[in-house]
Amino acid sequence: MLIAAFALSVLLNGFLLLLWIHSKRQASRRVMKEEDLAAPIAAMKTEILSLRTENEGLSVRLKNLSGLVSLVSKSDLVGKDAFFHTIMTEILKVFPEADCGFIAKIDRQDWAFLASSGYDFERLKPFRYRREYFGHFPTLTELDNATDAWVDRVPPYLKGIFSAACPAVSKSLTMDLEVGGQVIGNFRIDIRKNKAHSFSERTKQDFQNYCRILASLMTTHKYFTMQGRFQKDIVYSMVKILEIYDSYTRGHSEQVTLLAQQMGKALELPVSDLETLYWAGWVHDIGKVLIPASILNKPGKLTLDEYEMIKKHPVWGYQVLNTSEELQEIAFIVKHHHERWDGNGYPDRLSGVDIPLLSRILALADTYDSMTSDRAYRTGLAPGDAKHIMARLSGKQFDPSLLDTFLNLPPF
């Protein structure tokens, strides 16, 4: 991404050189004044600086998300305390302004601290509290002097505990963690009182995204700890955050997985390939969590720049998944599910059999479900119409042999 900014800088310098040569050739007609170029040059430099800053920020967020995926796929963090304390420590690194924070579990009207940083967790852990002491935060909320407010609200026997265990803070960001309409927890980050800064808009946006991740992790950790499984399955449930983040994706990953599995069985793929195809179907769009929700959920036609950002999601998904050794094969399949048989796809413009077989299968399932699903700006096609359009793309977008098999599957 930084390479893109560097390339723009090179192009700018080349452009300026051409302008200089042209001005020399036209000297007899007109003497170009230095101030004629000052404004456009300054504007272009500002744009390049903005692009470089945006790319650097995206790189950091991608690195943080990749690290979190790698972390949660490890089986040695099944213990609740160790798991959530490690997650709390890692997530806090994402927010440069934050000094401390906590993750809490909410069960109906009961509140319990799961993990914290900068709080005396051992003092807070033994108790279950009434949720009314802390408040309800269905959306992102910025608080002033939140700890002082807590101490004022709790009953007398808890005031001493909270005063000793909770740091004095000036600013806080908090939001309830919700899954399927049910509040299951709360996440908060704080700035200590001796600090003068506030939370940036970038931090506020990222905070909401990580609340979605935490909600998914809390649900998944509880289930798979009970089942004694906590490796690839954690990624499956974690990716469900994308369906909350991107309204279009809701149900899409599941449908793509079902279609891809049906196709794989028709081809009599080995069990190992069916398993890989299953997981690749669930996570094929995970890279979209790095795309602004305003673009993913845009009701109208995307601009060229917005579409170019959308096209980066296979690579970002690959980079996120590839951090886990167990997910590297799945990452490779995800990276190439938007390649085309004729070589005009992305990201690497692979063609023909150079495109991984499982990626070609995913492409069929992904395209069919996208065409038959309703979007904000159009109604989904009827199955027959979608198949007719796909048939015309045989040998262009799709592997002809695989497409024939796909179109002859039993009704979806």
PEWO-V785873 format. One record per residue. N is the residue number from 1. RES is the residue in one letter. PHI is phi as a letter, one per 20 degrees, with the letter a starting at -180 (NA if undefined). Layout:
# PEWO-V785873
n | res | phi
N | RES | PHI
N | RES | PHI
This chain:
# PEWO-V785873
n | res | phi
1 | M | NA
2 | L | f
3 | I | f
4 | A | f
5 | A | f
6 | F | f
7 | A | f
8 | L | f
9 | S | f
10 | V | f
11 | L | f
12 | L | f
13 | N | f
14 | G | f
15 | F | f
16 | L | f
17 | L | f
18 | L | f
19 | L | f
20 | W | f
21 | I | f
22 | H | f
23 | S | f
24 | K | f
25 | R | f
26 | Q | e
27 | A | g
28 | S | f
29 | R | e
30 | R | b
31 | V | e
32 | M | f
33 | K | e
34 | E | g
35 | E | f
36 | D | f
37 | L | e
38 | A | g
39 | A | f
40 | P | f
41 | I | f
42 | A | f
43 | A | f
44 | M | f
45 | K | f
46 | T | f
47 | E | f
48 | I | f
49 | L | f
50 | S | f
51 | L | f
52 | R | f
53 | T | f
54 | E | f
55 | N | f
56 | E | f
57 | G | f
58 | L | f
59 | S | f
60 | V | f
61 | R | f
62 | L | f
63 | K | f
64 | N | f
65 | L | f
66 | S | f
67 | G | f
68 | L | f
69 | V | f
70 | S | f
71 | L | f
72 | V | f
73 | S | e
74 | K | e
75 | S | e
76 | D | e
77 | L | d
78 | V | f
79 | G | g
80 | K | g
81 | D | f
82 | A | f
83 | F | f
84 | F | f
85 | H | f
86 | T | f
87 | I | f
88 | M | f
89 | T | f
90 | E | f
91 | I | f
92 | L | f
93 | K | f
94 | V | f
95 | F | d
96 | P | f
97 | E | e
98 | A | f
99 | D | d
100 | C | b
101 | G | r
102 | F | b
103 | I | d
104 | A | c
105 | K | d
106 | I | d
107 | D | c
108 | R | m
109 | Q | d
110 | D | d
111 | W | c
112 | A | c
113 | F | e
114 | L | e
115 | A | a
116 | S | b
117 | S | c
118 | G | n
119 | Y | d
120 | D | e
121 | F | f
122 | E | f
123 | R | f
124 | L | e
125 | K | f
126 | P | f
127 | F | d
128 | R | d
129 | Y | d
130 | R | e
131 | R | f
132 | E | f
133 | Y | f
134 | F | d
135 | G | o
136 | H | d
137 | F | c
138 | P | f
139 | T | c
140 | L | g
141 | T | c
142 | E | d
143 | L | d
144 | D | d
145 | N | l
146 | A | f
147 | T | f
148 | D | g
149 | A | f
150 | W | g
151 | V | g
152 | D | f
153 | R | e
154 | V | f
155 | P | f
156 | P | g
157 | Y | f
158 | L | d
159 | K | f
160 | G | f
161 | I | f
162 | F | f
163 | S | f
164 | A | e
165 | A | e
166 | C | d
167 | P | f
168 | A | f
169 | V | c
170 | S | d
171 | K | c
172 | S | b
173 | L | d
174 | T | b
175 | M | a
176 | D | f
177 | L | e
178 | E | c
179 | V | c
180 | G | l
181 | G | n
182 | Q | d
183 | V | f
184 | I | d
185 | G | a
186 | N | b
187 | F | c
188 | R | b
189 | I | c
190 | D | c
191 | I | d
192 | R | f
193 | K | f
194 | N | e
195 | K | d
196 | A | e
197 | H | e
198 | S | c
199 | F | e
200 | S | f
201 | E | f
202 | R | f
203 | T | f
204 | K | f
205 | Q | f
206 | D | f
207 | F | g
208 | Q | f
209 | N | f
210 | Y | f
211 | C | f
212 | R | f
213 | I | f
214 | L | f
215 | A | f
216 | S | f
217 | L | f
218 | M | f
219 | T | f
220 | T | f
221 | H | f
222 | K | f
223 | Y | f
224 | F | f
225 | T | f
226 | M | f
227 | Q | e
228 | G | m
229 | R | c
230 | F | b
231 | Q | c
232 | K | f
233 | D | f
234 | I | f
235 | V | f
236 | Y | g
237 | S | f
238 | M | f
239 | V | f
240 | K | f
241 | I | f
242 | L | f
243 | E | f
244 | I | e
245 | Y | f
246 | D | d
247 | S | f
248 | Y | f
249 | T | f
250 | R | g
251 | G | n
252 | H | f
253 | S | f
254 | E | f
255 | Q | f
256 | V | f
257 | T | f
258 | L | f
259 | L | f
260 | A | f
261 | Q | f
262 | Q | f
263 | M | f
264 | G | f
265 | K | f
266 | A | f
267 | L | e
268 | E | l
269 | L | f
270 | P | f
271 | V | g
272 | S | f
273 | D | f
274 | L | f
275 | E | f
276 | T | f
277 | L | f
278 | Y | g
279 | W | f
280 | A | f
281 | G | f
282 | W | f
283 | V | d
284 | H | f
285 | D | d
286 | I | g
287 | G | f
288 | K | f
289 | V | f
290 | L | e
291 | I | d
292 | P | g
293 | A | f
294 | S | f
295 | I | e
296 | L | f
297 | N | d
298 | K | f
299 | P | f
300 | G | d
301 | K | f
302 | L | f
303 | T | f
304 | L | f
305 | D | f
306 | E | f
307 | Y | f
308 | E | f
309 | M | f
310 | I | g
311 | K | f
312 | K | e
313 | H | f
314 | P | f
315 | V | f
316 | W | f
317 | G | f
318 | Y | f
319 | Q | f
320 | V | f
321 | L | f
322 | N | f
323 | T | f
324 | S | d
325 | E | g
326 | E | f
327 | L | d
328 | Q | f
329 | E | f
330 | I | f
331 | A | g
332 | F | f
333 | I | f
334 | V | f
335 | K | g
336 | H | d
337 | H | f
338 | H | d
339 | E | f
340 | R | d
341 | W | g
342 | D | e
343 | G | n
344 | N | d
345 | G | e
346 | Y | b
347 | P | e
348 | D | d
349 | R | l
350 | L | f
351 | S | c
352 | G | l
353 | V | f
354 | D | f
355 | I | f
356 | P | g
357 | L | g
358 | L | f
359 | S | f
360 | R | f
361 | I | f
362 | L | g
363 | A | g
364 | L | f
365 | A | f
366 | D | f
367 | T | f
368 | Y | f
369 | D | f
370 | S | f
371 | M | f
372 | T | e
373 | S | e
374 | D | f
375 | R | c
376 | A | f
377 | Y | d
378 | R | a
379 | T | e
380 | G | f
381 | L | f
382 | A | f
383 | P | g
384 | G | f
385 | D | f
386 | A | f
387 | K | f
388 | H | f
389 | I | f
390 | M | f
391 | A | f
392 | R | f
393 | L | e
394 | S | f
395 | G | n
396 | K | d
397 | Q | e
398 | F | c
399 | D | f
400 | P | g
401 | S | f
402 | L | f
403 | L | f
404 | D | g
405 | T | f
406 | F | f
407 | L | f
408 | N | d
409 | L | f
410 | P | g
411 | P | g
412 | F | f
